[in-house]
């Protein structure tokens, strides 16, 4: 039954009334129940206006053939946030599916769009979750079909229960046609002939319907549906639990059917119990550090941490850490550089428990993930104290030392650990070049880890390796905090030192707990900043971390060492930093043997003979793109002017060397 005469149309209501939280409710009366086929339900009408979710394209094609004129708005049946990337993906796939099924059903969509008898649209917002079919006949009859049924054979064939009802008459038609027109104007994009002709893959972004709207309107604001986050997480939880069950259930037969019997369920239960025991053993071996920003608490293995440590304990931890760092002054090599690199690494190490949440927010708002790296690599010559340094940092964080043996490192094993361990970094010790190349590179490049599952507490992975890791590829460099060390002790000096044992025996977690409390106050503002869609730089969590570390140290030391300083993302990922070893190599080579260089002013090239093919490979991987560097066996060819700027050398040979 149509609404009372004094019921307002959605267009009659003022904007503030529509936004007041009140619902549009149609009051109806039950007349009778009928048994109809879908053909009978739609028969005798010539125009169709429909809103549908979870559509069956074969059914749509069959339905369209019965109407002289039709408009259909396609929504999406899954719970999504309607962020720009999700809109584009959904619209592209809808167009592809439409085109394929229409061709199979001998329905020329383009011809009907061209002659004006068909208009197809896809939603870019979830302003409606209605399934409505608004019908009009040439003789003036009007009908509205509504309920739970989507536009599919499954819904209208009688094979499943659906709630379907209809109204006949002018008033119902006008009300629901207004609803349709509002949704069409506010939140839908046309599937044009260009979309159907061109949108074959993700590269044709300009053919996606939302892009066609932008061309016409010149600008469009996309606002993700924030309220959907809990629903999205619920869907992800269901999917993840389904994945967990899938490994323990019996396999389907050739027809896809699974026979369940009491014995099958009993066996499945035993398998799940064994898997849970293994997971608990894994969790007991590796600590669980959870930083819960929402409830402003931190737990270690389920027990709350005291985030207001005793001032004297904090001062003691700082003094011990500074003693440890000053111990590098006894090393041979570039000690100052080594202290700087290790301090930078410590700054990143301590902030890692927050990075999963920042990455999750960055993904949700289509922001860059690179400023929030969850992999670290310390490599270089042996006897540089790499392992003991990482053990000390972990002792300062959680009070214990855990490591993964290098032979156990595979992408599968590490990603399994990342799903089990929370917060505290996973340390992989002494990884070889072969295993690094076979497993680490692909693991590091997997930016999608944790995205689908919406994981908030997965840990960073820290890899230590010796000098045999000759070169790090650019795709790894930009995703990894890298610390290359080139200083060390002799065997006898290593045997005599007791600083490491003393520090690790006495140092506690007070400094990290104080640091964590202050970081927890700073992180929410960064999470809010990630929601912004302006062009401002991503919030620099490494800069904030260094400010907090420096502030705590200065509160307990009158004159901290020079390596305690302000840091930014530039200190980790600028081209001069990521290419620092290449710079050092070229500068040394120019100083010692500039005969290895050819300075070709005519062609604007600098050519360097590295002596070894693998050395040329290593240097090439560390050079920035604007040097336009190429390699020919052991030779590296670079743009001369850019090389002068990057290496800080004029590359002018004196007359004794020619050139």
N, C-alpha and C positions, 0 to 999 in steps of 0.2 A: 504494500500500500504506500502511496507517495506521502511525503511529509505534509504537515498542516500548512495552511496558506500563509501563516505568519512566520514560518521557518525561513531563515535567510539563505540565500545563495552564498557560496564562499566568496564571490566577487562583491556581494553587497556588504559583507562584514568589513569593518575598518581594520587596517593592518594591526593595530594594537590589540584588537579583539581576537584576531586569528592567532596572534602570538601569545595569548594569555594562558595557554595550556588547556583550553577547553577543546572538546572533541566535536566534530561534525557527526551527529547521530541521526540516522534515518529511522523514524518510527514506522513499523510495519505491522500488519495483521496477517495471520495465517488463513488462507482461503482453502486450499486443498493440496494434496500431493498427487503428482502425475508420474507415469512411466513413459518416457520419451527417448527416442534415439537422438543423437546430436544433430542429425540431418533434420529431424522434425522440429527440434528446438530453434534452429536457425532458418528454417524454410520460410520463403515468401518475402524476404527482405533483400534490398539491393545495396544498402550502404552499411559499412561496419567501421566502428571506432573502438579500438581495443587497447587495454593495458594488460600485459602478461609477464610472468616470471617463469623461468624454467620451461622454455618452449620446446615443443616437438616440431621440427621443421617440416617433416612430411605432412603432419596434420595441418600446419599453417598453409602449405601449398594447396592442400585439398580444400580448405576453407576459402582461400582467396579466389579460387575458381568459381565459387558460388556467388560472389559479390561483384557488382559492376564498379563499385568504388570502395576503397578501404584505407584506413589509417591505423597503424599498429605501433605502439610504444613498447619496446623490449626493455624490461628491467633485468636485474641479475639476482638469481635465487640464493647465491652464497652470501654470507655476512662479510662485507668488505668495508673499508674506510672511505672509499671513493676518493683516494688520493689520485693525483694526475696519472701516475704510472699504472695504477689499477684500472682507471677509466680507459686509458689508451689500449691496454691489453684486452680488456673485456670487449670494447667496441670493435677492435680489429678481429678478434676471434668470432664475434657475432656476424660480422660482414662476411668473413670467409665461409662460415657455416651456412649462411643464407644462400650465398652464391652456389655452393656445391650442391645443396639439396634442391634448390630451385631448378638447376640444370638437370638433375636426375628426374625431377617430376615434370619436365617439359613446360616450365613456367618462365616466361620471359619477363623478369623483374624490370630490366632497363626499359623495355618498351612500355610497360605499364606506368613506370615513373615518368617517362617522357610524355605520355599522353594524359597525365594528370589523374589517372584512375587509381593510383597507388602511392601512398606516402608511408615510408618506414622510418622509424626513429629509434635511437638508443638512449637510455637514461645516462646522465652524468651525475645525478644526485639521487638520493633515496628520499624523495618527497612523498612517495606513495608505495604501498605494498599491496595495493588492490589488484584483484583480477576482475576486470569489468569488460563486458562486451555490449556495446551500445549500437542498436540496430534501427534502421529506418527504411521504410518501403516507399515505392513510388506513389501508392495510394494514400500516403500520410500516416499509416500505422507505424507505431514506435514501440520498441521493447528494450529493456535493460536486463542482461543476464549477469549475475554476480555470484560470488561465493568463493570456495577454495580451489576451484578447478583452473589450472593453467591451460594454456592453449596447446594441448597434446592429446594424442590418441589414448594414452593411459588414463587421462582425466575424464575424457568424454566417451570412452568405449564401454563404461560400466564394469570394467575389470577391477576397479578399486573404489572404495567409498569416497564420495565427494559431497560437500555441502553446496548444492546448486539451487538457486531460486531466480525468479524473474518478475519484473514489473512490466506491465503494459500501460502505455498512456503517455501523454504529453509532459506531465509534471516530472515524472521520474526521468524521462529522457533529458529534459532541460537541466535538471540538477546534475546528473552524472556527466552530461556533455560539458557542462561548466568545469567539473572536476578534471575531465580529460584535457580540456583546452588550457587549464591552468598548469597542469603538469607538463604539457607539450611546450608551453611558452617559457616555463621557469627552469626546466631541468632536462630537456631532451635535445638531441642533435640529429639532423636529417642524415639518413643513408642516401647519398646522392649517386647519380650514375658514375661520377668520378670515383667514389668510394668503391663501388662494385667492380669497376674496371681496373683500379690500380692497387687496391690494398691487398697485395699478395703476401707481404712479409713485414717484419717490424721496421725495415728501413724506410718504407713509404709512409712516414708519419704524417705528411701533409694530406694524405688521402683518407686518414681516419676521420670519422664524422665530427669529433670535437674540433679538429683543425679546420674543417670546412666552416664551422660556426665562427671560429676566430677570424677567418678571412672576411666574413660578412660583417661581423660586429666590431672588428678591429682590436678588441680586447675582451678578455673573459677572466673572471676571478674563480679559481678552483679552491674550495675550502673543504679539507678532509672532514669526515664525520667522526669527531673525537669520541662521541658517546658510544661508538661501536667497539671500542677497544676491548671491553670485557667480553663482548660477544665473540670477537675475533679470537681472543685468547681461549675461550671455551671451545670454539671449533678446532683450534690448533691442539688443545689438550685431548679432545676426542680422537683426532687423527693420530696423534703420537701414541695414545693408548692402543689404538687399533693396530699400529705398526708393532707395538710390543707384543700384542696377542698373536699377530700373524706368524711369528716364528715358532709358535708352540702348538698351533692348531693343525689338524690333518689337512693334507693337500686335497684340493677338489679333483673330481674325476674329469674325464674328457669333455663332459657337458657342462662343467663348472659347478656341479653340485657337490655338497659335502654331506656325508652321512654321519650324523651325530648319534652316539650310543653312550650309555652310562660309563662304559669302560673307557671310551674316548675322552670324556670329560675328566675322569679320574686321572688318566695319564697326563692330560693337559695341566691339571692342577699340580701334579708332582713336578712337571717341567718348570712351571712358573715358580714353585717354591725353591727349586734348585737355583734358578736364575736370580731370585731375590737374595738368597744366601750369598751367592757370588758377588752381587752388587753391594751388599752390606760389608763383606770382607774388603772390597775395593774402597768403600767409603771409610772404613776404619784405618786403612793403610794410608790414604791420602786425606789431609785435613779439609774440613768444610768451613770456609770463611764467608759468611753472608753479610753483606752490607745492605740493610733494609732501610732505604731512604724514606719510605712511606711511614714507617713506624719509628724512625729515628733511633735505630738500635743496630748493633753489630753482634753477631754470634760466631763462636768458634766451636765446631762440632756440637752445635745445639746449645751451648752455654753462653750467656751474655758476657760481653767484654766490658770491663770498666773503662769508659772513655774519659775519665777524669783522673789520670794517674798521678801519683805522688810526684811533686816537683823535684825532689831529690833523686828519685828513680829516673826521671826523664833526663836530668843533668848527668847522671852516671852513664846512661846509654849513649848520650851525645859524646861525652868524653871518650868512651871506649871506641865509638865509631870513628872519631877523629884520630885516635891513636892508630886504629887499623889503617886509615887512609894515609897517615903520615909514614906508616911502615913501608910504603912504596918508594920512599925517598932513598932506600937502600938498594933499589933495583938498578940495573944497567939499561940505559936507553933513554928515550924521551919520557922522563918521569912526570914532568908537569902535564904533558898531554895525556898521559895515562891516568893521572888523578882526575883531570877534567872529564875524560870519557867515562870513568867509573862513577863519578858523582852524577853525571847526566843519566847514566843507566839506573842508578839508585833512585833518582827522581821519578823515572818512568816506572820502575819496579813497584814502588809504593803506591802509585796511583792506579795500578792495574785492576784492583777489585771494583773500581767504578766504571771501567771502560765498557763492559757489556751493556750496562744500562744506557750509557751515552750512545753506543752504536745502535741499540734498539730504537732509541728516539730518532736518531739520524735516519735510519731506514724508514721509519714511519712517516717522516716528513720529507723524504726524498733529498736528504742532505748527504754530503760527502763523508765517507767512512774513514778516509785516509788519516785525518788528524787524530784518530783514536786507535792506534796500532795495538794489536793483541799478540804480537810475536816480537821476541827479542833475540838477538844473536850476538854472542861474545866469541870472537875468534882471533887467532894470531899465534905467536910463537909459544912454545911450551914453557912451563915453569914461570908463567905470568900471573899465577894466582887466580885464574878464572874460576875454578871450581870452588875454592875456599871463599872467594868474594860472594858468589851466589849463595853458598851455604850461610854466610853471615847475614846477608839481606833477609833470607827466609827465616833465620833465627830471630831477627829483629821484628819480623812480621807476625809469626805464629809460634815462636819458641821451639821449633823443631826443624830437622833437616830431612827432606825427602827428595829422591831423584829417580828418574826413569833411565834404565840402562839403554845405551845407544842401540844395541841389537834389537830391542823391543820396539823401536820407533818405526811405526808405519802410519800412513794417513788414517787407516781404520782404527788402529789402537789409540792414537792420540785423540781423534775425534770422539771415540768412546769414552776416554778419560775426561774430556772436556764436558761431556754430558753428565758425568757422574760427580766430578770434583767441582766444588764451588769456591770462587774467589781467589784462593791461594795459588800463585803461579806454579805450573808444572815445569820442572827443570829436567831437561834431557842433556846428559853429560857426555862429552867427548864423542860427538857425532863425526863420522868419517865423511870425506868428500862424496864417495859413492852413495852412501845412504842419504846424505843431504840432497844430492841431485835426484835420487830415485823417489824419495818420500817427502822431504821437507818442503821443496819448492811448490808442489801441488797443494800441500796442506796450507801453506801460507797464502797462496793465491785464491783459496776458497773463501771469498768474501761473503758468500751466502750462508756460511755456517751460523746456526742459531737464529737465522732470520725467520724461517718458516715456523720453527718451534717457539719463537718469541722467548728465547732463553734470556734471563736477566742476570744470572750469576756465574756464567761460565768463566774459567780462568784463562789467564794469558799463558803462553808457552815460551819458555826461555831455553835456547839451545846454546851449548858451548861446544866449540870445535877448535882444533889446532890449525896450524899453518897450511895443512893440506887442502883446506877450503880456499882454493886459489882466487875465486872470483864470485861475486854475488850479482845475479842478473838484475836489471833495472826494475822488473816487475816485483822482485822480492825487496829491493832497496826501499821502494816507496811505501811498502806495507810493514816494514820491520824497523825496530830501533836497533841499530847496529853499533857495536862497540869493538873496534879493531885495536888490539894492544900489541905494542912492539917494544916491550921492556920486560926484563925477567931477572931471575937469580941463577947463579951457578948451582951445581948439585950440592956442594958443601955448604954454601950459604943457605940453601933451602933446608938442609938438615939442621942447621944451627938456630934458625929463627923460631921463636916461641910466641910471637905477637898474636898469630892467628888462634892458637890454642887458648891463650889467655883471654882474648876478646870473646871468642865463642863460648867459653866456659862461663863468663860473667855477664855478658850482655843480655838484656831483657827486652820486653815488648813495649815499654813505657813510651818511648819516642813515637813508635808507630801508632799507638792508641791516641796520643795527643794529636798527632798529625791527622788521623782519621776523623776525630771529632770536628776539627776545623774544616776538613775537606767536605764533610757532610753538610756543613753550613753553606759551602760554596757551590756544590754540585747542582742543587735545585735551580739556581739562576741560569746555569748553563743549559740545563734541560729545557727551560722556558725559552732560552735564546734559540735553541734548535728548532723551535716551532715557527720561528719567523720565516717569511718567504722573501725578505728583502735580500739585497746583494752583499750584506755585511759579511766579513770573514767569520768562519766557524769559530765558536768559543775555544780558546786555547787552554785545554785542561793541563797541559804540561807547564805552561807559564804560571797558572794558578798554583799548581803543585809546588813549583820551585819557590814561589813567594812564601808559601806556608812553611816549607822546609827551612828556608833561610830565616824566616821570622823566629821559629822555635830555636834554631841554633844560636842566633844573635841574642836571644833572651838569656842564654846560659853561657855565652862566651863573649868576652869583651872584644877580641880580635880573631874572628874565625879565619881559617886558611883561605887563600885566594880562590880555590876551586868552589867554595860555597858562594854561589852567585845567582843572579836572576837568569832564567833560561826561558826560551820560547820555542815554538815549533821550528823556527829557523835553525836553532842550534842542533836539531836532529835531522832535518830533511832539506836544508838548503843545498844547492849544487856544490858549494865549496866544502860542505861537510861530507856529503855522500861521496864526493870525489876526492876527498883529502888524501887518500893513499896514492891515487893516480897523480895528484899534484906533487906530492913528495917525491914520487918516482921520477917524474919528468924533470923536476928541479935538480935532483941529484945527478941525473944522467947528463943534463946540460952543463952542470958544473964540472963533472969529472970527465965526460967524453962527448963533447958536442959534435964530434965527427959522426955520431950516430944520427944526426939530424940533417935534413936537407931543407933549406929555406928557399922556397920558390916564390919570389915576389911577383913574377910575371903571371902565374896562375893563382896567386894568393893562397898558396898551400904550405903547410908545415908537414914534413914527413919524418917519422921517427922509426928507427930500426930497434925493436925491443930485444932482439937476439933470440927469442924463443916464441913459437906460435902461441903457447898457452899463456905467456906473459902478455902478448898483444891482446889476447882474448880478455884477460883480466882487466887490463887498463881500459879497453874499449867499453866494457860494461859499466865502468864508473864515470864515463864522460857524459856531460849533458848533451841533449839533442842539438842545441844551437851550434855546436862545434862541427856538425855534419861529418862526424868521424867515420872513416871506412877502414877496413883491414884487408891487407893482401899478405898472406902468410905472416911473417913476423913484423911487417911494416904497418904503421898506423898513419893514415892521411887525414889531416884536419884543416879547417879554415884558419888561415894564418892570423888574421886580425882577432878573431874570437879566441884563438889559442893564446895570443899575447895577453888578452884581458883575463882569461880564466887562470892561467898559470902564473901571471904576474912577471913575465919575462919578455924582453923585447925581441929575443931570437935574432940578434944581429951578430954575425960572426966577424972577427977581425980579419985583417988581410992575410994573416998566416994560415988561416983555415979556408979562405975562399968563401964562396957562397954569395 
